[in-house]
Amino acid sequence: MEDREERSAPSKMNRPALEEVFFPPFEGFPEEGLSFLRRLKRNNNRPWFQLHKSEYEETVKFPMQCLIAGLAARMSGEAPEFVFDPKRSLFRIYRDVRFSRNKAPYKTNVAAAFGARGKQAGKEDSPGFYLGIEPGEVFIGGGIYMPWGEQLKRIRHSIADRPSEFLDVVRAPRFRKIFGEIIGDKLTKAPLGFPKEHPMIGYLRYKQFFVGIDVDEKKCHSPRFQETVAGVFADALPFLRWLVGSLR
């Protein structure tokens, strides 16, 4: 009897890793999830969140993980060099308040970033796709949001040294139709080492390099939203690949 009880007792070694957990097909981001984020914005404190954490897990985190799992299957053939992981791709809800005047402990959106395989940099300083959902704003895109100094130098020199390769990407008809132009803050003057008369100066002054579109919040509630996201990612892929190549 004792032996049978020992054999049947649960063991950590027998529990599936998170990566092995089955995520059901994405059925749309629930309206309850956006409702939770609205209430979190009004009650951004630890006691309230701890009381409602299970609601966050069920209506915000888990649906987003289902979406990511679906994107992993959808994008595996089209963009195999980028990682779509329901655990690692998702941004934590906890804010880093150490150097911020805003001491609210929680983010009031849910977001994920999908970087290139083998890259050890953080999500905001390496090229990748991005998806963010919050009440009143759904953004789909990609690029590099907070490049550090050496990265900016490499990107700018890639633009200056091989302008035709860069322009083939950002002036492609599909790119212009979907995204228009690159989004990001710019220097007011020419960057150090480049003359203000440089033919590519308009692009060289960028401090951030990303593209994307805003989507009506209602669309994220549909199962078809997964295909919408995958389509935008596919349109951004040439730009992402150019960025990755510029940093090698």
Buried (B, 14 or more C-beta within 10 A) or exposed (E): EEEEEEEEEEEEEEEEEEEEEEBEEBBBBBEEBBBBBBBBBEEBEEEBBEEBEEBBEBBBBBBBBBBBBBBBEBBEEEBEEBBBBBEBBBBEBEBEEEEEEEEEBBBBBBBBBBBBEEBEBEBBBBBBBBBBBBBEEBBBBBBBBEBEEEBBBBBBBBBBEBBEEBEEBBEBEEBEEBBEEBBBEBEEEBBEEBEEEBEBBEBBBBEBBBBBBEBEBEBBBBEEBBBBBBEBBBBBBBBBBBBBEBBE
